[in-house]
Amino acid sequence: MFLRLPLLRQLTFLVLIVLCCSTAFAQTEPDTVRRKRELPTGPPAQQQPQQQRPRVVQPQNGVILPEVVKPEDEEQQTLLDRMFWGGSFGLQFGTYTNVSLLPVLGFRATETFWVGVGGVYHFQRYQRENLNNYGGRAFAQQQVFNNFLVHAEYEHLSVEYFWNNGTGIADRRRQSKGIPMAGLGYRQRIGAKAAADILVLYNFNDTFPSPYSNPVIRAGFSIPFR
């Protein structure tokens, strides 16, 4: 059919067809393609500050925390607080009688290690004769297990004795003698600082004229100055 129509009519017909198709496409296109997005023109919205909720601490019923004592807060002990006085005594009766008095002045270096010095006095009676010995001593004690302790001391005594010179007459003489002793003991605490001790010692210089015979048993006490 297009071949029979003149050329001008064919062109006019094609233009009309194109115009009709364009109009139909324009009517079916959505409005969102042509419209621009509307921007907000009002003031910016202010953000509300977030309120912090108070921290709730749950009480612990029946729980008591121990009080922590710092080393610098502890009461410093003075020299007098660590010192103690006391002594011990020994009794031995029989053919050879010996009564010993041993006052001491001591120092608690720690709660378990004690040292001290003291005097020594012995009253002896042998074959109806009285003898007197005197001197000094130094000692150290270390508590090793519960209330058990190790004791060591050294005594230096002026010992009085009788010496038979072969004439049948006994001469009274005096001699200086060093006596080292060591042994075990048991300590019973009395209050916070006081204590009572019982000692069983061995005399390592049990030669004549020694005022002790093995074993040496003593009972003593120690009392703090304050």
C-alpha positions in Angstrom: 0.0 0.0 0.0 2.9 2.3 0.8 4.3 1.9 -2.7 1.1 3.0 -4.3 0.8 6.3 -2.3 2.8 9.3 -3.3 6.0 9.9 -1.4 4.8 13.0 0.4 1.8 11.2 1.8 4.0 8.4 3.0 6.2 10.8 5.0 3.2 12.6 6.4 1.8 9.3 7.6 5.0 8.3 9.3 5.3 11.6 11.2 1.8 11.3 12.5 2.5 7.8 13.8 5.7 9.0 15.6 3.8 11.9 17.2 1.1 9.6 18.5 3.6 7.2 20.1 5.4 10.1 21.8 2.1 11.4 23.3 1.1 8.0 24.6 4.5 7.5 26.3 4.4 10.9 27.9 1.0 10.2 29.4 2.2 6.9 30.9 5.4 8.3 32.5 5.0 8.7 36.4 5.1 12.1 38.0 8.1 11.1 40.2 10.4 11.2 37.2 9.8 14.8 36.6 9.2 16.2 40.1 12.2 17.3 42.2 12.5 16.2 45.8 11.4 18.8 48.3 14.1 19.8 50.8 13.1 20.6 54.4 13.1 24.4 54.9 12.3 24.5 58.7 14.8 24.8 61.6 16.8 21.6 62.4 15.3 19.4 65.0 17.1 19.4 68.3 18.1 16.1 69.8 16.9 15.5 73.3 19.8 14.8 75.8 19.7 11.3 77.2 19.2 11.3 80.9 21.6 9.0 82.8 19.9 6.6 85.1 21.2 6.6 88.7 23.3 3.5 89.6 21.4 1.3 92.0 23.7 -0.6 94.4 22.1 -3.7 95.8 22.7 -4.0 99.5 24.4 -7.3 100.6 22.7 -8.5 103.7 24.9 -10.3 106.2 28.2 -9.6 104.5 30.8 -7.8 106.6 34.1 -7.0 104.9 37.2 -7.2 107.1 38.9 -3.9 107.9 42.2 -3.6 106.0 45.0 -2.2 108.1 47.8 -0.6 106.2 51.3 -1.2 107.5 51.9 2.6 108.0 48.7 2.7 110.2 49.9 0.1 112.6 51.2 1.3 115.9 54.9 1.4 116.0 56.3 -0.4 119.0 59.0 1.3 121.0 62.0 -0.3 122.7 60.2 -0.5 126.0 57.2 -2.2 124.4 59.5 -5.1 123.3 61.3 -5.5 126.5 60.3 -7.9 129.3 61.6 -9.0 132.7 61.3 -12.3 134.5 63.5 -15.2 135.3 63.6 -18.9 136.1 64.5 -21.0 139.0 65.8 -24.5 139.5 65.6 -27.0 142.4 67.6 -30.1 143.0 67.5 -32.0 146.3 69.2 -35.0 147.7 72.8 -35.7 148.6 73.7 -32.7 146.5 71.3 -29.8 146.9 71.2 -26.9 144.4 68.8 -24.0 144.4 69.1 -21.7 141.4 67.8 -18.2 140.9 68.2 -16.6 137.5 66.6 -13.2 136.9 66.5 -12.0 133.3 66.0 -8.9 131.2 64.9 -9.7 127.7 64.0 -8.3 124.3 61.4 -9.6 121.9 63.2 -9.2 118.5 60.1 -10.8 116.9 57.1 -12.6 118.2 58.9 -15.9 118.1 62.6 -14.9 118.6 63.6 -13.7 122.1 67.0 -12.8 123.5 68.2 -11.6 126.9 70.8 -11.4 129.6 70.6 -12.1 133.3 72.2 -13.0 136.5 72.8 -16.4 138.1 73.0 -17.4 141.7 73.3 -20.9 143.1 73.0 -22.0 146.7 74.5 -25.5 147.1 74.8 -27.8 150.1 77.1 -30.8 150.1 78.1 -32.8 153.1 76.8 -30.2 155.5 78.8 -27.5 153.8 77.2 -24.5 152.0 78.6 -23.1 148.8 77.6 -20.0 146.8 78.1 -19.5 143.0 77.3 -16.4 141.1 77.7 -15.0 137.6 75.9 -13.9 134.5 74.4 -15.4 131.3 73.1 -14.6 127.9 70.4 -16.6 126.1 68.3 -16.9 122.9 65.0 -18.6 122.3 63.3 -19.5 119.0 59.8 -20.7 118.9 59.7 -23.4 116.2 56.3 -25.3 116.4 53.2 -24.1 118.1 54.3 -23.5 121.7 57.5 -25.5 121.5 60.8 -23.6 121.4 64.6 -24.1 121.2 66.7 -22.6 124.0 70.4 -21.9 124.0 72.5 -20.0 126.6 76.0 -19.5 127.9 76.8 -19.0 131.6 80.0 -17.6 133.1 80.1 -18.5 136.8 82.4 -18.1 139.7 82.1 -21.6 141.2 82.9 -22.3 144.8 84.0 -25.8 145.8 86.1 -27.9 148.2 89.4 -29.4 147.3 91.2 -32.2 149.2 94.9 -31.5 149.1 95.8 -34.9 150.5 96.2 -33.9 154.1 92.7 -34.8 155.0 91.7 -31.2 155.2 89.4 -29.8 152.4 90.3 -26.4 151.2 87.6 -24.0 150.0 88.4 -22.8 146.6 86.8 -20.7 143.8 87.1 -21.1 140.0 85.7 -19.3 137.0 83.8 -21.7 134.6 82.0 -21.3 131.3 78.9 -23.5 130.9 77.2 -23.7 127.5 73.7 -25.3 127.6 70.9 -26.0 125.0 67.7 -27.8 124.9 63.9 -27.7 124.3 61.1 -26.0 126.1 57.4 -25.4 126.1 55.9 -21.9 126.3 52.4 -21.2 127.6 51.1 -17.7 126.7 49.6 -15.6 129.4 47.7 -12.8 127.9 49.0 -10.9 124.9 52.7 -10.7 125.8 53.4 -12.6 129.0 54.5 -16.2 129.1 55.5 -19.1 131.3 58.2 -21.6 130.2 59.5 -24.9 131.2 62.9 -26.0 129.9 64.9 -29.2 129.7 68.6 -28.4 129.0 71.8 -30.3 128.5 75.1 -29.1 130.1 77.9 -29.4 127.6 80.6 -28.8 130.2 79.6 -31.2 133.0 83.1 -31.4 134.5 84.2 -30.7 138.0 83.4 -28.3 139.5 80.1 -27.9 137.6 77.0 -26.7 139.6 74.7 -28.7 137.2 74.1 -32.3 136.6 72.3 -33.5 133.4 69.5 -32.9 132.6 69.0 -29.4 133.8 65.3 -28.6 134.3 64.1 -25.1 134.7 60.7 -23.2 135.0 60.5 -19.5 134.3 58.3 -16.7 133.3 58.5 -13.4 131.3 56.4 -10.3 131.9 56.4 -7.2 129.5 57.2 -3.8 130.9 54.0 -2.5 129.4 
